[in-house]
Amino acid sequence: MASDTKLRINTKKLGDIRDIILYLQVLEKAYNHLYAFEFIVNDVKRRHKELNQSSWGTRKPVRTIASIRKPEEMVLPDDRIQITSIVIKSPGFWEFLGSVNPLEVVRKYLCDRHERKKDEAYRNQLEKERGELENEKLRTQIVQEKVNILKDLGVPEEKIRKALFEHVIKPLGELDTIQNKGLVADAEIIGVNPSDHPRDESGEF
């Protein structure tokens, strides 16, 4: 169940109706995919524990991971991302309620990319290609701890890369469009209780 944790996304402008629709669709898509990636990691941890509960000596690796084609169907009703507040001015903000882990990944990516965009070299057209490669690297680094868990539990590299691209790199990349339009600046997590900090226990979000 979603906690009282909220993601506040600061914005420089509101944009037209098409931009707002795109913004909300892209954000929800990224949230759903990140939620699915969290499920994959927790599912691997659970199955690894079951595989090795009664084994002695060498640990048995988990060689497969869940294939999730429709992340939106994985999100529990209480965990669906919701709009809780909008402040319409320049600058303004949007507040969203949802599961803490995917919200935190979105926050970190938007903030890190926002800081990079302040760099004059990043904005230079001659640096565009390098900037795109750095963004992809950034998306991976944000969930590196989860990737390391999958590796440690024996999941094959190619399966990790596929899940990472589908549920992290690709959906986070779509946030770039709305950030470039100025609809999104940086972000922050608000309303976090001590028990609501991101956690990795199997089956919990």
Phi, psi and chi 1 to 4 in degrees:
 res  aa     phi    psi   chi1   chi2   chi3   chi4
   1 MET       -  140.0  179.2  178.6  -67.5      -
   2 ALA   -62.4  143.8      -      -      -      -
   3 SER   -88.3 -168.3   66.7      -      -      -
   4 ASP   -84.1   10.6  -67.7  -28.7      -      -
   5 THR   -69.7  132.8  -58.2      -      -      -
   6 LYS  -124.7  146.9  -65.2  178.6 -177.0  177.8
   7 LEU  -103.2  120.0  173.0   70.3      -      -
   8 ARG  -102.2  118.0  175.3  177.3  -69.8  177.9
   9 ILE  -104.4  116.6  -62.8  179.8      -      -
  10 ASN   -80.1  144.9  -61.9  -48.9      -      -
  11 THR  -135.4  149.0  178.6      -      -      -
  12 LYS   -89.5  -24.9  -62.2  176.5 -178.1  176.3
  13 LYS  -155.7  163.1   63.5  179.0 -177.0  179.1
  14 LEU   -84.3  -41.9 -172.7   59.9      -      -
  15 GLY    87.3  171.4      -      -      -      -
  16 ASP   -84.1  178.0   59.9   29.6      -      -
  17 ILE   -60.4  -42.4  -69.3  176.1      -      -
  18 ARG   -61.7  -40.8  -72.5  174.3  -61.6  178.6
  19 ASP   -64.8  -40.9  -74.4  -20.6      -      -
  20 ILE   -66.1  -42.0  -66.5  171.3      -      -
  21 ILE   -60.7  -45.9  -68.6  171.9      -      -
  22 LEU   -60.8  -44.9  175.4   64.0      -      -
  23 TYR   -54.7  -52.0  167.9   26.5      -      -
  24 LEU   -67.6  -37.7  -64.7  175.9      -      -
  25 GLN   -65.8  -45.1  -71.8  175.8  -26.3      -
  26 VAL   -66.0  -41.3  167.0      -      -      -
  27 LEU   -65.4  -45.4  179.6   62.4      -      -
  28 GLU   -62.8  -40.4 -178.0 -177.7   36.1      -
  29 LYS   -62.2  -45.6 -178.9  178.6  178.6 -179.7
  30 ALA   -62.2  -44.5      -      -      -      -
  31 TYR   -58.3  -48.1  174.6   88.6      -      -
  32 ASN   -62.7  -40.8  -69.2  -16.7      -      -
  33 HIS   -68.5  -40.0  -86.4  -78.3      -      -
  34 LEU   -66.3  -36.1  -67.0  167.9      -      -
  35 TYR   -62.0  -43.2 -171.4  101.3      -      -
  36 ALA   -64.9  -39.1      -      -      -      -
  37 PHE   -64.3  -39.2 -172.4   71.1      -      -
  38 GLU   -62.1  -41.3 -173.7   76.6   16.6      -
  39 PHE   -61.5  -43.4  173.3   86.1      -      -
  40 ILE   -58.5  -46.9  -72.8  170.9      -      -
  41 VAL   -62.7  -46.1  174.5      -      -      -
  42 ASN   -65.4  -35.9  -74.2  -28.4      -      -
  43 ASP   -66.1  -40.7 -179.4   62.0      -      -
  44 VAL   -64.0  -42.0  167.8      -      -      -
  45 LYS   -62.1  -42.3  -69.8  166.2   67.1  176.6
  46 ARG   -64.4  -46.5  176.5 -173.8   58.9   78.7
  47 ARG   -68.5  -33.5  -70.9 -168.0  -71.9  125.6
  48 HIS   -64.8  -40.3 -176.2  -90.0      -      -
  49 LYS   -63.4  -42.9 -176.8  177.2  179.7  179.9
  50 GLU   -65.7  -39.9  -69.7  174.5   -6.2      -
  51 LEU   -63.4  -33.4  -87.1  172.7      -      -
  52 ASN  -108.0    9.2  -68.4  -83.0      -      -
  53 GLN   -59.8  -43.5 -111.7  175.1   -5.1      -
  54 SER  -113.7   14.4   58.4      -      -      -
  55 SER   -94.3  154.5   64.9      -      -      -
  56 TRP  -123.9  147.0  -62.8   90.2      -      -
  57 GLY    85.3 -129.4      -      -      -      -
  58 THR   -63.6  134.3  -54.6      -      -      -
  59 ARG   -71.9  140.5  -66.8 -166.5  -51.3  169.1
  60 LYS   -85.1  125.2  -62.4  177.2 -177.9  177.3
  61 PRO   -81.0  158.8   30.9  -36.2      -      -
  62 VAL   -95.5  118.1  177.1      -      -      -
  63 ARG   -97.1   -9.8  -65.7  -60.8 -172.9 -173.6
  64 THR  -129.2  157.2   61.7      -      -      -
  65 ILE  -132.1  160.3   58.3  176.9      -      -
  66 ALA   -64.4  136.9      -      -      -      -
  67 SER   -99.6  117.7  176.9      -      -      -
  68 ILE  -118.2  108.0  -58.7  174.1      -      -
  69 ARG   -89.4  -27.4  -64.7 -172.6  177.4 -176.3
  70 LYS  -126.3   83.0  -64.2 -178.0  178.0 -179.4
  71 PRO   -55.7  -33.0  -22.9   32.9      -      -
  72 GLU   -61.4  -25.4   65.0  -83.9    8.9      -
  73 GLU   -81.8  -11.4  -65.0 -178.9   -0.4      -
  74 MET   -85.3  -24.0  -65.3  -66.8  -57.8      -
  75 VAL   -74.7  123.3 -177.1      -      -      -
  76 LEU   -63.3  146.1  -63.9  173.3      -      -
  77 PRO   -49.6  -43.1  -29.2   36.6      -      -
  78 ASP   -72.4  -14.9  -73.3  -15.1      -      -
  79 ASP   -99.8   -1.9  -75.8  -16.3      -      -
  80 ARG   -62.1  141.1  -70.0  173.4 -173.5  154.3
  81 ILE   -69.0  136.2 -170.3  168.4      -      -
  82 GLN  -131.9  146.4  -55.3  171.2   43.6      -
  83 ILE   -82.9  128.5  -59.9  173.4      -      -
  84 THR  -112.8  -23.1   59.4      -      -      -
  85 SER  -162.2  144.3 -178.8      -      -      -
  86 ILE  -135.4  130.5  -55.1  173.1      -      -
  87 VAL  -112.6  113.4  170.5      -      -      -
  88 ILE   -96.9   96.8  -57.6  173.7      -      -
  89 LYS  -165.3 -179.1   60.8 -179.9 -178.3  178.7
  90 SER  -123.1  108.2 -177.7      -      -      -
  91 PRO   -80.0  161.1   30.3  -35.0      -      -
  92 GLY  -136.4 -163.6      -      -      -      -
  93 PHE  -159.1  161.4   63.8   81.1      -      -
  94 TRP  -119.3  141.4  -61.5   66.8      -      -
  95 GLU  -118.4  136.6  -76.7 -176.4    3.0      -
  96 PHE  -128.4  141.0  -59.3   89.7      -      -
  97 LEU  -106.3  139.4 -179.7   69.4      -      -
  98 GLY  -178.2 -166.0      -      -      -      -
  99 SER   -72.6  136.5 -177.9      -      -      -
 100 VAL   -63.8  -39.9   60.9      -      -      -
 101 ASN   -64.7  -52.2  -76.5  -42.8      -      -
 102 PRO   -63.4  -34.7   10.1  -20.6      -      -
 103 LEU   -63.0  -39.8  -69.5 -178.1      -      -
 104 GLU   -67.1  -37.7  170.6   59.7   18.7      -
 105 VAL   -65.4  -44.0  173.5      -      -      -
 106 VAL   -60.2  -45.3  170.3      -      -      -
 107 ARG   -58.0  -48.0 -179.6 -153.8   66.6   78.0
 108 LYS   -64.4  -41.9 -176.2  163.8  175.9   45.4
 109 TYR   -65.2  -46.5 -179.7   66.5      -      -
 110 LEU   -62.2  -41.1  -68.7  177.5      -      -
 111 CYS   -67.8  -46.2  -73.8      -      -      -
 112 ASP   -63.7  -42.1  -73.4   -4.3      -      -
 113 ARG   -70.1  -35.8 -171.0  169.7 -176.6  -88.0
 114 HIS   -60.7  -41.4  179.1   69.2      -      -
 115 GLU   -66.0  -39.3  -71.4  -58.2  -48.3      -
 116 ARG   -65.6  -35.5  -72.9  177.3 -177.8 -124.6
 117 LYS   -68.5  -16.9  -77.7  176.1   67.6   64.5
 118 LYS   -72.5  -20.5  -69.2  179.7 -178.7  178.4
 119 ASP   -74.2  124.0 -174.3  -15.0      -      -
 120 GLU   -57.6  -36.6 -173.7   65.6   33.7      -
 121 ALA   -63.7  -35.0      -      -      -      -
 122 TYR   -64.5  -39.7  179.5   92.0      -      -
 123 ARG   -77.0  -17.0  -63.6 -164.9  -61.2  -90.6
 124 ASN   -66.0  129.8 -168.9  -43.7      -      -
 125 GLN   -58.2  -30.9  -81.7  -61.1  110.6      -
 126 LEU   -66.7  -18.7  -64.8  176.6      -      -
 127 GLU  -101.5    5.6  -60.3  -67.5  -31.3      -
 128 LYS   -57.6  -49.4 -177.9  179.1  179.3 -178.8
 129 GLU   -62.2  -44.1 -177.4  176.7   -9.2      -
 130 ARG   -63.1  -38.3 -169.1 -176.0   77.5  177.4
 131 GLY   -62.7  -39.7      -      -      -      -
 132 GLU   -65.7  -39.3  -70.5  173.2   -7.5      -
 133 LEU   -66.9  -38.2  -69.0  173.1      -      -
 134 GLU   -67.2  -35.7  -72.5  178.1  -11.0      -
 135 ASN   -64.2  -41.4  -80.6  -24.2      -      -
 136 GLU   -64.7  -39.2 -174.2  166.2  -37.4      -
 137 LYS   -64.2  -39.3 -178.1  179.2  178.6 -178.1
 138 LEU   -62.1  -42.1  176.0   62.2      -      -
 139 ARG   -61.3  -36.8  -65.2  166.3 -153.4  151.3
 140 THR   -71.1  -42.6  -58.3      -      -      -
 141 GLN   -61.8  -32.8  -70.9  174.8  -22.5      -
 142 ILE   -61.9  -32.1  -72.7  174.0      -      -
 143 VAL  -112.8   23.1  -66.4      -      -      -
 144 GLN   -58.6  -36.1 -169.8   61.1   54.4      -
 145 GLU   -60.3  -40.9 -177.0 -179.8  -14.0      -
 146 LYS   -68.1  -40.0  -54.4  -66.2 -176.2 -174.9
 147 VAL   -61.5  -42.5  171.1      -      -      -
 148 ASN   -63.1  -35.8  -69.2  -18.2      -      -
 149 ILE   -62.6  -47.0  -70.8  172.2      -      -
 150 LEU   -60.7  -42.1  -65.6  176.7      -      -
 151 LYS   -63.4  -44.6  -71.5  179.5  178.7  179.0
 152 ASP   -64.0  -29.8 -175.9   58.6      -      -
 153 LEU   -90.0    5.7  -61.2 -177.0      -      -
 154 GLY    94.7    6.5      -      -      -      -
 155 VAL   -67.0  129.9  178.6      -      -      -
 156 PRO   -57.2  145.0  -25.6   35.6      -      -
 157 GLU   -55.8  -42.2 -166.6   78.7   28.9      -
 158 GLU   -66.2  -32.6   65.3  -87.2   14.2      -
 159 LYS   -72.8  -35.9  -66.7 -173.1 -177.6  -62.4
 160 ILE   -64.8  -46.6  -64.2  175.4      -      -
 161 ARG   -60.5  -40.3  -74.7 -160.1  -58.1  -92.9
 162 LYS   -64.9  -46.4 -177.4  177.7  179.3 -179.7
 163 ALA   -65.7  -38.9      -      -      -      -
 164 LEU   -63.5  -44.7 -172.7   62.1      -      -
 165 PHE   -66.3  -44.7  177.8   78.8      -      -
 166 GLU   -70.1  -39.2 -172.8   66.2   28.1      -
 167 HIS  -108.1   -8.2  -60.5  -60.4      -      -
 168 VAL  -126.9  -63.4  179.2      -      -      -
 169 ILE   -61.0  -50.7  -66.5  174.9      -      -
 170 LYS   -66.3  -52.9 -174.2  177.4  176.9 -177.9
 171 PRO   -65.7  -36.2   19.3  -30.9      -      -
 172 LEU   -66.6  -34.4  -78.0 -178.4      -      -
 173 GLY   -61.0  -31.2      -      -      -      -
 174 GLU   -71.0  -19.8  -67.0 -176.8   24.0      -
 175 LEU   -68.5  -22.7  -69.6  174.8      -      -
 176 ASP   -58.2  -38.9  -66.1   -0.9      -      -
 177 THR   -59.3  -47.8  -58.3      -      -      -
 178 ILE   -74.2  -27.8   57.6  175.1      -      -
 179 GLN   -71.6  -38.1 -165.0  169.6   41.6      -
 180 ASN   -66.2  -29.2  -69.6  -18.3      -      -
 181 LYS   -76.8  -10.0  -74.6  177.4  175.3  -74.6
 182 GLY    87.6    3.0      -      -      -      -
 183 LEU   -72.5  -22.4  -62.0  173.7      -      -
 184 VAL  -130.3  133.5  166.8      -      -      -
 185 ALA  -110.2 -103.8      -      -      -      -
 186 ASP  -108.8 -170.5   55.4    1.5      -      -
 187 ALA  -153.0  164.0      -      -      -      -
 188 GLU  -150.0  153.3   56.3 -171.6  -54.4      -
 189 ILE   -95.6  132.2  -67.4  -70.2      -      -
 190 ILE  -129.4  157.4   60.6  174.9      -      -
 191 GLY    72.9   29.3      -      -      -      -
 192 VAL   -85.4  122.6  179.4      -      -      -
 193 ASN   -88.4  157.9  -64.4  -42.2      -      -
 194 PRO   -53.3  -34.6  -26.9   35.1      -      -
 195 SER   -82.3   -3.1   60.5      -      -      -
 196 ASP  -100.7    2.2  -68.8  -26.4      -      -
 197 HIS   -62.4  150.2  -76.5  -70.3      -      -
 198 PRO   -49.9  138.5  -27.7   35.5      -      -
 199 ARG  -138.8  161.7   52.0 -165.6 -177.8  -84.4
 200 ASP  -115.9    4.6  -65.4  -33.0      -      -
 201 GLU   -60.7  140.0  -70.1   84.6    2.1      -
 202 SER   -57.2  130.5  178.3      -      -      -
 203 GLY    83.9    0.9      -      -      -      -
 204 GLU  -112.8  148.4  -66.8 -171.3  -43.1      -
 205 PHE  -132.1      -  -68.1   87.1      -      -
